[in-house]
Amino acid sequence: MSPHDEAPDLPSSDNLAPIAVNREQAAAYVGISAGLFDRLVHHGLMPDARMVYGRLIWNVQEVTVAFRALLHRTEHVDRSTGDGQSSWD
């Protein structure tokens, strides 16, 4: 068999990063409890789940984007406009 006939090296399933996780995993991914994660989903601060044959799963990339959009603790929301404002402004 020549080198050109060899199968490409594919990562094993043990080395693949998941693209979707369950509720508990999504909560753990951002370092919070599943109950708090549920509240964030309800308030639109975390993405909603996708349903696959009755199973709820969250897209890891969407959870990451939502987490990065959360305000830092030194920021606050201007209730009149809903804009995040730095407490330094």
N, C-alpha and C positions, 0 to 999 in steps of 0.2 A: 504494500500500500504506500503510495507516495504521500509526502507532507500535505499536498493539496487536497487529498481525499479525506483527511482527518476531520472529524466533527469539531465545530468551534467549541471552545471552553465556555460552558454556560455556568452561571453561579448555581450552587446547590440551593434547595429551598430553605436550608438553614441560614443562608447568607442574604436572603432577600428581605429588604425592608418592606413591611406591610403598607399597602396603599389604603387599606380600610381596617378599622378596629371596632370592637364592640363598645358598649357604653362605659363599662368599667375601665377598659383600656384607654378610651378617649379621655376620661376624667383623670386617670393616672398620668397620661401623657402631658397634661398641663398642670399636674401636681395638686389636684383638688379631689374632693369626694364626689361620688356619683350623684348624690343629692344636690350638691352645689352646681355640678355640671348641668343637671336637669333644669335648675333655675335659670342658669345662663342661656340655655337653649330656649326656654319659655320667654325670656326677655329679649331674644334676638341677638344676644352677645356671642353666642356660639351657634354654629350651623345646625340645622335639623338633620336627623338621620335619613339615610336611604333605606328602603325596605327591599330585601331580597328573599323571596319566598317566606315572608313572615318574620324574617330576622332583621333587626335594626343594626345598621353599620354606619360608621362615620368615616368620611374621607379624611385621611390624615393631613393632607395638604390644606383642606378647607379649615380644619381645626387650627392648624398652624397660623394661617392668615388671620383668623378670628382672634387668636391669642395675641398676635402682634398688634392688632388694632385696639386692644384694651388699653385704657389710660394707665399711665404710671401713677403711683400713689401720690406723687407731688403735683399731679394735674387734677383739675376738677372740671365739671361740666357746668357751663353757664346755662342755668335753667331757662332763661328767656330765649336763648337761641339754640340750645342743644350742642353748641360748639365746645370742644375741649379746649380749655385755656390753661396755660401754665400758671402756677401760683406765683411765678417770678415776674409775670407781666403786670 
